[in-house]
Amino acid sequence: MWPSFCRLQVFCMILAVLAILVLVHNFHQLEQLDHSTVSVLNRIIETGVQQSSLPITKITRRHYCDYEHQILSKREQAEEESLFAAIRWPNPPVGKIPFIRSTDPAHSNFVILNSHVHFKVGDQLEVLVHMKDFQGKPKLYGGDYIQARIHSPLLKAGATGRVVDDQNGFYKVFFTLLWPGEVRVSVSLVHPSEGVQVLQRLREERPDRVYFKSLFRSGSTSETTVCNVCLPGELPVCNFTDLHTGEPWFCYKPRKLPCASRISHAKGGYQKSLLTPDESRFFQTDVNIKVPVLSSGPDTVTVEPLGFTESSSLDRSQGPDVFPLGYYYQDQWRPRTYWIRHFNNSADISECLQGKVVHLFGDSTLRQWFEYLTAFVPDLVEFNLGSPKNVGPFMSVDLKVHHSAAGSQPQNCGGLTTVFSSELRYIANELNGIVGGRNTVIAITIWSHFSTFPVEVYIRRLRNIRRSIIRLLDRSPKTVVVLRTANVQALGPEVSLFNSDWYSFQLDTIMRKMFSGIAVFFVEAWEMSLAHDLPHNLHPQDVIVKNQIDAFLSFVCPSET
């Protein structure tokens, strides 16, 4: 009897050990759940398909650089190809180009082609830019990134120009003359083509040049590891891919702690030594980063006024090819595709927002709107939610007319501010939780924190946000949705590698295309920042922010005329 009992006891112990091993293995598999599995779960949620009807696929390889392995529908694939075509940039000839043969703005020049014409408001001004290298020899290929504008400082007027690359060292710039008086042309080289080629390489090869970190803690034990969309190497990772959107996010797994012990997220810093010594010469302040290109002749023209009726019809242009989309006159932004109201006192803003709930989703450039409104409207009281200044969320309530404004940040918070991981929010998920309606206003901007990632990452994020906006407008068509575009900023050798205007321009082009044909409004922050005489700044000065707010509120409370 006793031997039989002992054998039974040993058998039960073996079964218990096997059960524990299986349980540990399953926990490990869940912790290391890779995005291919998450994508399957997403499709189950999206389509309502029963799990039993799906084939079971054994995952044999984890993809940490997940943007390279997206599963796209035919429509999404066609759209992505169209987006890449829209931002395709001319490359210099194959081979290493020495610095002395790169574009030199000091040797380059521009000329007004039709300076002999008697100009009236509404006429086109054509400028030819000729790029040369540091030996003064003509460039024979294109790809330089140029910004151009016309302005009249005494009138506080300005507008941007449309640059066309002939890909032979010559560039044409087209301006629409929109106000009378003396108008000056300004052209700047933002980056030489050789520098742009380096920026392209960094975007594709070094998505880790801005890195993030998370703190894991359990009791008295804590560890900090690096996080990103893409983590190189074969070290084990924690997969924090969002189950609703499929947005990937990974952290290296702590040595002693489980993935579930993650408590915070922060920007870790910037990678150094990204360039070779030769490449670094393409990024020099006062040499080839945002340096003016001078005219070889007159740089001003005189513009005669039109009659009132003609001028009014010129201001109200229609169609997808309108350029520029607006201009400054007396420091007030005048859009050409809609009527703008200028909210010059706090009472007008309070009346416009009466009974409305305003949601602001985005980065620090949209937080400027929150700060401006809170400072400008005395009755708008900010509630202290204990949020970090650079992260949010924030909330203000007008105690007299009952409206509120709330702001939140995307995942990649700016600066070195630490945020609790439980407070991280995806804009798409937040939009899905909003009922909407005629008293709901939503403003979104998303660009600055995505310039270091491959374009596919940005497209995926916008695709999720767009899907949520379409759902919101389907259930609540009266909801007002406004997108703030990117803006230009001051650049130096280091900033150029992480947040260049060239990166922002490319992302802005993608955003506009992806949201064209959808019932959303655009605040043209790009043209507003480029057309103004003020120095470029990631966070534009108050006069520019005020014009952005005027445009935003004009969509919320359009002019009765």
C-alpha positions as CSV (number, residue, x, y, z in Angstrom):
1,M,0.0,0.0,0.0
2,W,2.7,2.5,1.0
3,P,4.8,2.0,-2.2
4,S,1.6,2.6,-4.3
5,F,0.9,5.8,-2.3
6,C,4.5,7.1,-2.8
7,R,4.3,6.5,-6.5
8,L,1.0,8.4,-6.6
9,Q,2.5,11.2,-4.6
10,V,5.6,11.4,-6.9
11,F,3.2,11.4,-10.0
12,C,1.2,14.3,-8.5
13,M,4.3,16.3,-7.8
14,I,5.5,15.8,-11.4
15,L,2.2,17.0,-12.7
16,A,2.3,20.0,-10.4
17,V,5.8,20.9,-11.6
18,L,4.8,20.6,-15.2
19,A,1.7,22.8,-14.6
20,I,3.9,25.5,-13.0
21,L,6.3,25.3,-15.9
22,V,3.5,25.7,-18.4
23,L,2.0,28.6,-16.4
24,V,5.4,30.4,-16.3
25,H,5.9,29.8,-20.0
26,N,2.5,31.3,-20.8
27,F,3.2,34.4,-18.7
28,H,6.5,34.8,-20.5
29,Q,4.7,34.5,-23.8
30,L,2.2,37.1,-22.8
31,E,4.9,39.5,-21.7
32,Q,6.7,39.0,-25.0
33,L,3.5,39.3,-27.0
34,D,4.6,40.6,-30.3
35,H,2.8,43.0,-32.6
36,S,1.8,40.3,-35.1
37,T,-0.4,38.8,-32.4
38,V,-1.7,42.3,-31.5
39,S,-2.6,42.9,-35.1
40,V,-4.7,39.7,-35.1
41,L,-6.4,40.8,-31.8
42,N,-7.1,44.2,-33.4
43,R,-8.8,42.5,-36.4
44,I,-10.9,40.4,-34.0
45,I,-12.1,43.6,-32.2
46,E,-12.6,45.6,-35.5
47,T,-14.5,42.9,-37.4
48,G,-16.2,40.9,-34.7
49,V,-14.8,37.7,-36.0
50,Q,-14.8,34.8,-33.5
51,Q,-11.3,33.7,-32.4
52,S,-12.1,30.1,-33.2
53,S,-12.6,31.0,-36.9
54,L,-9.0,32.4,-37.2
55,P,-6.1,30.1,-38.2
56,I,-3.5,29.7,-35.4
57,T,-0.2,30.9,-36.6
58,K,3.0,30.1,-34.7
59,I,5.1,33.3,-34.3
60,T,8.7,32.4,-34.9
61,R,10.3,35.8,-35.1
62,R,9.7,39.1,-33.3
63,H,9.7,42.4,-35.3
64,Y,10.9,45.3,-33.2
65,C,11.1,47.7,-36.1
66,D,7.4,47.2,-36.6
67,Y,6.9,50.0,-39.1
68,E,8.7,47.8,-41.6
69,H,6.2,45.0,-41.2
70,Q,2.7,46.6,-41.3
71,I,-0.1,44.7,-42.9
72,L,-1.8,47.2,-45.2
73,S,-5.0,46.8,-47.2
74,K,-4.7,47.5,-51.0
75,R,-6.3,50.9,-50.4
76,E,-3.8,51.7,-47.6
77,Q,-0.9,50.5,-49.7
78,A,-2.0,52.7,-52.6
79,E,-2.4,55.7,-50.3
80,E,1.0,55.1,-48.8
81,E,2.6,55.0,-52.3
82,S,0.8,58.2,-53.2
83,L,2.1,59.9,-50.0
84,F,5.7,58.9,-50.7
85,A,5.3,60.2,-54.2
86,A,4.1,63.5,-52.8
87,I,7.2,64.0,-50.6
88,R,9.8,62.5,-53.0
89,W,12.8,64.7,-53.0
90,P,15.5,65.1,-55.8
91,N,18.8,63.5,-54.7
92,P,22.3,64.7,-55.6
93,P,24.3,62.5,-58.0
94,V,25.4,59.2,-56.7
95,G,28.8,59.3,-55.0
96,K,30.5,61.4,-52.3
97,I,30.2,65.1,-53.0
98,P,32.9,67.3,-51.4
99,F,31.9,70.3,-49.3
100,I,33.4,72.7,-51.8
101,R,31.0,71.5,-54.5
102,S,28.0,71.8,-52.2
103,T,25.5,74.7,-52.4
104,D,26.8,78.0,-51.2
105,P,24.1,80.7,-50.6
106,A,26.8,83.4,-50.6
107,H,27.7,82.7,-54.2
108,S,24.1,82.0,-55.3
109,N,21.6,84.7,-56.3
110,F,18.1,85.4,-57.5
111,V,16.6,87.7,-60.1
112,I,13.0,89.0,-60.6
113,L,12.1,87.8,-64.0
114,N,9.3,90.2,-64.8
115,S,10.5,93.2,-62.9
116,H,9.7,95.5,-65.9
117,V,6.0,94.7,-65.6
118,H,3.6,97.3,-64.2
119,F,2.2,95.3,-61.3
120,K,-1.3,95.5,-59.9
121,V,-2.7,93.6,-56.9
122,G,-3.5,90.1,-58.0
123,D,-0.6,89.8,-60.5
124,Q,2.0,87.1,-60.4
125,L,5.6,87.8,-59.6
126,E,8.2,85.3,-60.9
127,V,11.7,84.9,-59.4
128,L,14.5,82.8,-60.7
129,V,17.0,81.4,-58.1
130,H,20.4,80.3,-59.4
131,M,22.4,78.1,-57.0
132,K,26.2,77.9,-57.1
133,D,28.9,76.0,-55.1
134,F,31.7,77.4,-52.9
135,Q,33.9,77.8,-55.9
136,G,31.2,80.0,-57.5
137,K,30.5,77.3,-60.1
138,P,26.8,76.7,-61.1
139,K,25.1,73.7,-59.5
140,L,23.9,71.3,-62.1
141,Y,21.4,69.4,-60.0
142,G,18.6,70.3,-57.6
143,G,17.4,69.2,-54.2
144,D,18.1,72.3,-52.2
145,Y,15.5,73.2,-49.6
146,I,14.5,76.9,-50.1
147,Q,12.0,79.1,-48.3
148,A,10.8,82.3,-50.0
149,R,8.4,85.1,-49.1
150,I,7.4,88.6,-50.1
151,H,6.9,91.3,-47.4
152,S,6.4,95.0,-46.7
153,P,7.7,95.8,-43.2
154,L,6.1,99.2,-43.0
155,L,2.7,97.7,-43.8
156,K,3.3,94.6,-41.6
157,A,2.4,92.6,-44.6
158,G,3.8,89.3,-45.8
159,A,3.0,86.1,-47.9
160,T,4.9,82.9,-48.8
161,G,6.0,81.9,-52.3
162,R,5.7,78.6,-54.2
163,V,9.1,77.1,-55.0
164,V,9.6,74.9,-58.1
165,D,12.8,72.9,-58.5
166,D,14.0,72.6,-62.1
167,Q,16.6,70.0,-60.9
168,N,19.4,71.7,-62.8
169,G,20.6,74.3,-60.2
170,F,17.7,76.7,-61.1
171,Y,14.6,77.2,-59.0
172,K,11.5,79.3,-59.9
173,V,9.5,81.0,-57.2
174,F,6.0,82.2,-57.8
175,F,4.3,84.9,-55.7
176,T,0.8,86.4,-55.8
177,L,0.9,90.1,-55.1
178,L,-1.9,90.6,-52.6
179,W,-1.5,94.2,-51.3
180,P,-0.4,97.6,-52.8
181,G,2.8,99.4,-52.1
182,E,6.5,98.5,-52.2
183,V,7.0,94.7,-51.9
184,R,10.3,93.1,-51.1
185,V,11.4,89.5,-52.1
186,S,13.3,87.4,-49.6
187,V,14.9,84.0,-50.4
188,S,16.7,81.7,-48.0
189,L,18.6,78.5,-48.3
190,V,17.4,76.3,-45.4
191,H,19.6,73.2,-46.3
192,P,21.8,72.4,-49.3
193,S,20.8,69.3,-51.3
194,E,23.8,67.5,-49.8
195,G,22.5,68.3,-46.3
196,V,19.0,67.1,-47.2
197,Q,20.4,63.8,-48.4
198,V,22.0,63.4,-44.9
199,L,18.6,64.2,-43.2
200,Q,17.0,61.5,-45.4
201,R,19.6,58.9,-44.3
202,L,19.2,59.8,-40.6
203,R,15.4,59.4,-40.8
204,E,15.6,56.0,-42.3
205,E,18.7,54.6,-40.5
206,R,18.7,56.3,-37.1
207,P,15.1,56.4,-35.7
208,D,16.7,56.0,-32.3
209,R,18.5,59.4,-32.5
210,V,16.0,60.6,-29.9
211,Y,15.6,57.9,-27.3
212,F,13.2,57.5,-24.4
213,K,13.3,55.7,-21.1
214,S,10.9,54.1,-18.6
215,L,11.2,53.4,-14.9
216,F,10.1,50.0,-13.6
217,R,9.6,49.7,-9.9
218,S,8.4,47.0,-7.5
219,G,8.8,47.6,-3.8
220,S,12.4,48.9,-3.2
221,T,13.7,47.6,-6.5
222,S,13.7,49.9,-9.5
223,E,15.3,49.7,-13.0
224,T,15.4,52.2,-15.9
225,T,15.5,50.9,-19.5
226,V,15.5,52.5,-23.0
227,C,12.3,52.6,-25.0
228,N,11.3,53.4,-28.6
229,V,9.3,52.4,-31.6
230,C,12.3,50.4,-32.8
231,L,14.9,48.8,-30.5
232,P,18.0,47.2,-32.1
233,G,19.6,44.1,-31.0
234,E,18.4,40.8,-29.6
235,L,17.8,41.7,-26.0
236,P,14.4,40.8,-24.6
237,V,11.8,43.5,-24.7
238,C,8.5,44.5,-23.1
239,N,5.8,45.1,-25.7
240,F,3.6,48.0,-24.9
241,T,1.8,48.1,-28.2
242,D,-1.6,49.7,-27.9
243,L,-4.3,47.0,-28.3
244,H,-6.9,49.5,-29.7
245,T,-4.8,51.3,-32.3
246,G,-1.9,48.8,-32.9
247,E,0.6,51.6,-32.3
248,P,3.9,49.9,-31.4
249,W,6.0,50.8,-28.4
250,F,8.8,48.8,-26.8
251,C,11.1,49.0,-23.9
252,Y,14.1,46.8,-23.1
253,K,13.0,44.3,-20.4
254,P,14.4,45.0,-17.0
255,R,16.7,42.3,-15.7
256,K,14.8,41.6,-12.4
257,L,11.4,43.2,-12.8
258,P,8.3,42.2,-14.9
259,C,7.1,44.4,-17.7
260,A,3.9,45.1,-15.7
261,S,6.0,47.1,-13.1
262,R,6.5,50.0,-15.6
263,I,5.5,53.3,-13.9
264,S,6.8,56.2,-15.9
265,H,7.9,57.5,-19.4
266,A,10.3,60.3,-20.3
267,K,12.5,61.5,-23.1
268,G,16.0,60.1,-22.5
269,G,18.0,62.4,-24.7
270,Y,19.6,62.8,-28.1
271,Q,22.2,60.6,-29.7
272,K,25.5,62.2,-30.4
273,S,28.1,61.8,-33.2
274,L,25.5,61.1,-35.9
275,L,27.5,62.6,-38.7
276,T,30.9,62.1,-40.2
277,P,33.3,65.1,-40.2
278,D,32.5,65.7,-43.9
279,E,28.7,65.5,-43.4
280,S,28.9,68.0,-40.5
281,R,30.2,70.7,-42.8
282,F,26.8,70.7,-44.6
283,F,25.2,71.9,-41.3
284,Q,26.9,75.2,-40.3
285,T,25.3,78.3,-38.8
286,D,25.7,81.4,-41.0
287,V,27.2,79.2,-43.8
288,N,24.4,76.9,-45.1
289,I,21.6,76.7,-42.6
290,K,18.8,79.3,-43.2
291,V,21.1,81.8,-44.9
292,P,19.7,84.5,-47.2
293,V,20.3,84.3,-50.9
294,L,20.8,87.8,-52.3
295,S,19.4,89.4,-55.4
296,S,21.7,90.1,-58.4
297,G,19.4,93.1,-59.2
298,P,16.4,94.9,-57.7
299,D,14.7,92.9,-54.9
300,T,11.5,95.1,-54.7
301,V,8.6,95.9,-57.0
302,T,5.8,98.5,-56.7
303,V,2.3,97.2,-56.7
304,E,-0.7,99.4,-57.7
305,P,-4.1,98.9,-55.9
306,L,-7.3,97.5,-57.4
307,G,-10.8,98.7,-56.9
308,F,-12.7,97.5,-53.8
309,T,-14.9,95.0,-55.7
310,E,-11.8,93.4,-57.4
311,S,-9.9,93.3,-54.2
312,S,-12.7,91.6,-52.3
313,S,-13.1,88.9,-54.9
314,L,-9.3,88.3,-54.9
315,D,-9.4,87.7,-51.1
316,R,-12.1,85.0,-51.5
317,S,-10.4,82.4,-53.8
318,Q,-11.6,78.9,-54.0
319,G,-10.3,75.5,-55.2
320,P,-7.5,73.2,-54.1
321,D,-4.8,75.1,-56.0
322,V,-5.1,78.4,-54.1
323,F,-1.7,79.7,-53.2
324,P,-0.8,81.3,-50.9
325,L,-3.7,80.4,-48.6
326,G,-3.5,83.7,-46.8
327,Y,-1.3,86.7,-46.1
328,Y,-0.6,89.3,-43.4
329,Y,-1.7,92.9,-43.7
330,Q,-1.3,95.3,-40.7
331,D,-0.3,92.2,-38.7
332,Q,-3.6,90.6,-39.2
333,W,-3.9,87.3,-41.1
334,R,-6.2,87.4,-44.1
335,P,-7.1,83.9,-45.3
336,R,-8.1,83.6,-49.0
337,T,-10.5,80.7,-48.7
338,Y,-12.8,81.7,-45.8
339,W,-13.9,84.8,-43.9
340,I,-12.0,85.4,-40.7
341,R,-13.1,87.2,-37.6
342,H,-10.7,89.0,-35.4
343,F,-11.3,88.4,-31.7
344,N,-9.7,91.5,-30.2
345,N,-11.4,91.4,-26.7
346,S,-12.0,88.6,-24.2
347,A,-15.8,89.2,-24.3
348,D,-16.0,88.2,-27.9
349,I,-14.1,85.0,-27.2
350,S,-16.3,84.2,-24.2
351,E,-19.4,84.8,-26.3
352,C,-18.1,82.5,-29.0
353,L,-17.3,79.7,-26.6
354,Q,-20.4,79.9,-24.5
355,G,-21.7,76.5,-23.6
356,K,-18.9,74.7,-25.6
357,V,-16.4,72.1,-24.6
358,V,-13.0,72.5,-26.3
359,H,-10.6,69.6,-26.5
360,L,-7.0,70.4,-27.5
361,F,-4.9,67.4,-28.5
362,G,-1.3,67.9,-29.4
363,D,2.2,69.1,-28.6
364,S,3.6,72.2,-27.0
365,T,2.7,74.4,-30.0
366,L,-1.0,73.7,-29.3
367,R,-0.5,74.2,-25.6
368,Q,0.3,77.8,-26.6
369,W,-3.4,78.1,-27.6
370,F,-4.4,76.9,-24.1
371,E,-2.0,79.3,-22.4
372,Y,-3.1,82.2,-24.7
373,L,-6.8,81.7,-24.0
374,T,-6.3,81.3,-20.3
375,A,-4.2,84.5,-20.1
376,F,-6.4,86.5,-22.5
377,V,-9.8,85.6,-21.1
378,P,-10.0,86.7,-17.4
379,D,-13.0,84.5,-16.6
380,L,-11.2,81.4,-17.9
381,V,-9.9,79.8,-14.7
382,E,-7.3,77.0,-15.0
383,F,-7.8,74.1,-12.7
384,N,-4.6,72.6,-11.2
385,L,-4.7,68.9,-12.2
386,G,-1.2,68.3,-10.9
387,S,0.1,67.7,-14.4
388,P,3.6,68.5,-15.5
389,K,3.7,71.8,-17.4
390,N,5.3,70.2,-20.5
391,V,2.9,67.2,-20.6
392,G,-0.7,67.9,-19.4
393,P,-3.5,67.2,-19.3
394,F,-4.8,70.7,-18.4
395,M,-8.3,72.1,-17.9
396,S,-9.8,75.6,-17.7
397,V,-13.4,76.5,-17.1
398,D,-15.2,79.9,-17.7
399,L,-17.1,80.2,-14.5
400,K,-19.4,82.9,-16.0
401,V,-20.5,81.5,-19.4
402,H,-19.7,77.8,-18.7
403,H,-17.3,76.6,-21.3
404,S,-14.2,74.6,-20.8
405,A,-10.9,73.9,-22.6
406,A,-8.9,70.8,-22.0
407,G,-5.4,69.9,-23.4
408,S,-3.4,66.7,-23.6
409,Q,-0.1,65.5,-25.0
410,P,0.9,62.7,-27.4
411,Q,3.0,59.8,-26.3
412,N,6.4,61.3,-27.0
413,C,6.3,64.1,-24.5
414,G,8.6,67.1,-25.0
415,G,11.7,68.0,-22.9
416,L,12.9,65.7,-20.2
417,T,9.6,65.8,-18.3
418,T,8.6,62.5,-16.7
419,V,5.0,61.3,-17.0
420,F,3.3,58.4,-15.3
421,S,2.8,55.6,-17.9
422,S,-0.8,55.3,-16.8
423,E,-1.4,58.9,-18.0
424,L,-0.1,58.2,-21.6
425,R,-2.9,58.7,-24.1
426,Y,-3.3,58.1,-27.8
427,I,-5.3,60.8,-29.5
428,A,-7.3,58.2,-31.5
429,N,-8.4,56.5,-28.3
430,E,-9.4,59.8,-26.7
431,L,-11.4,60.8,-29.7
432,N,-13.3,57.5,-29.6
433,G,-14.5,58.4,-26.1
434,I,-15.9,61.8,-27.1
435,V,-19.7,61.9,-27.8
436,G,-19.4,65.1,-29.9
437,G,-22.1,67.5,-31.1
438,R,-22.7,71.1,-32.0
439,N,-21.1,72.3,-28.7
440,T,-18.0,70.1,-29.0
441,V,-14.8,71.6,-30.5
442,I,-11.7,69.6,-31.1
443,A,-8.3,71.0,-32.2
444,I,-5.4,68.7,-33.0
445,T,-1.8,69.2,-34.0
446,I,0.7,66.3,-34.5
447,W,4.1,66.8,-36.2
448,S,7.0,68.0,-34.1
449,H,7.6,64.8,-32.1
450,F,7.5,62.6,-35.2
451,S,10.4,64.2,-37.2
452,T,12.9,61.6,-36.0
453,F,10.9,58.6,-36.9
454,P,10.5,56.9,-40.4
455,V,7.5,58.3,-42.3
456,E,5.6,55.1,-42.0
457,V,5.3,55.7,-38.2
458,Y,3.7,59.1,-38.8
459,I,1.3,57.7,-41.5
460,R,0.2,55.0,-39.2
461,R,-0.5,57.5,-36.4
462,L,-2.5,59.8,-38.7
463,R,-4.4,56.9,-40.1
464,N,-5.6,55.9,-36.7
465,I,-6.5,59.5,-35.8
466,R,-8.3,60.0,-39.1
467,R,-10.3,56.8,-38.6
468,S,-11.4,58.1,-35.2
469,I,-12.3,61.5,-36.6
470,I,-14.5,60.0,-39.3
471,R,-16.3,57.9,-36.7
472,L,-16.8,60.9,-34.6
473,L,-18.2,63.0,-37.5
474,D,-20.4,60.0,-38.5
475,R,-22.1,59.9,-35.1
476,S,-22.0,63.7,-34.5
477,P,-21.7,65.6,-37.7
478,K,-22.0,69.0,-36.0
479,T,-18.7,68.5,-34.2
480,V,-16.1,71.1,-35.2
481,V,-12.7,69.5,-35.8
482,V,-9.7,71.8,-36.5
483,L,-6.2,70.7,-37.5
484,R,-3.3,73.1,-36.8
485,T,-0.5,72.6,-39.3
486,A,3.2,72.6,-38.6
487,N,5.3,75.8,-38.3
488,V,8.9,76.8,-39.2
489,Q,11.5,77.3,-36.4
490,A,15.0,78.5,-35.7
491,L,17.6,76.0,-36.8
492,G,21.2,75.3,-35.8
493,P,23.5,72.4,-36.6
494,E,22.1,70.1,-33.8
495,V,18.4,71.0,-34.1
496,S,18.5,70.4,-37.8
497,L,19.3,66.7,-37.3
498,F,16.3,66.2,-35.1
499,N,13.6,68.8,-36.0
500,S,14.5,70.5,-39.2
501,D,12.0,72.5,-41.2
502,W,12.6,70.0,-44.0
503,Y,11.2,67.2,-41.8
504,S,8.3,69.4,-40.7
505,F,7.5,70.3,-44.3
506,Q,7.4,66.7,-45.4
507,L,5.1,65.7,-42.5
508,D,2.9,68.7,-43.1
509,T,2.5,67.6,-46.7
510,I,1.5,64.1,-45.6
511,M,-1.0,65.4,-43.1
512,R,-2.7,67.7,-45.6
513,K,-3.1,64.9,-48.1
514,M,-4.4,62.4,-45.6
515,F,-7.1,64.8,-44.4
516,S,-8.1,66.3,-47.7
517,G,-11.8,65.6,-48.5
518,I,-12.7,65.2,-44.8
519,A,-14.9,67.7,-43.0
520,V,-12.1,69.2,-41.0
521,F,-10.7,72.8,-40.9
522,F,-7.1,73.8,-41.1
523,V,-5.3,76.6,-39.3
524,E,-2.4,77.5,-41.6
525,A,0.3,77.8,-38.9
526,W,3.0,77.0,-41.6
527,E,2.2,80.0,-43.7
528,M,1.5,82.2,-40.7
529,S,5.0,81.6,-39.3
530,L,6.9,81.8,-42.6
531,A,5.1,84.9,-43.9
532,H,5.8,87.0,-40.8
533,D,8.8,89.3,-40.3
534,L,9.4,87.9,-36.8
535,P,12.3,85.4,-36.3
536,H,11.4,81.8,-36.7
537,N,10.6,80.0,-33.5
538,L,9.3,76.5,-32.6
539,H,6.9,78.4,-30.3
540,P,5.8,81.5,-32.3
541,Q,5.4,84.8,-30.6
542,D,2.0,86.1,-29.4
543,V,1.1,88.1,-32.5
544,I,1.3,84.9,-34.6
545,V,-0.5,82.8,-31.9
546,K,-3.3,85.5,-31.7
547,N,-3.9,85.1,-35.5
548,Q,-4.0,81.3,-35.2
549,I,-6.6,81.7,-32.4
550,D,-8.6,84.1,-34.6
551,A,-8.6,81.5,-37.4
552,F,-9.5,78.7,-35.0
553,L,-12.4,80.6,-33.5
554,S,-13.6,81.7,-36.9
555,F,-14.4,78.0,-37.6
556,V,-16.1,77.6,-34.3
557,C,-18.1,80.8,-34.6
558,P,-18.2,81.8,-38.3
559,S,-19.0,85.3,-39.4
560,E,-22.7,85.9,-39.9
561,T,-22.0,87.6,-43.2
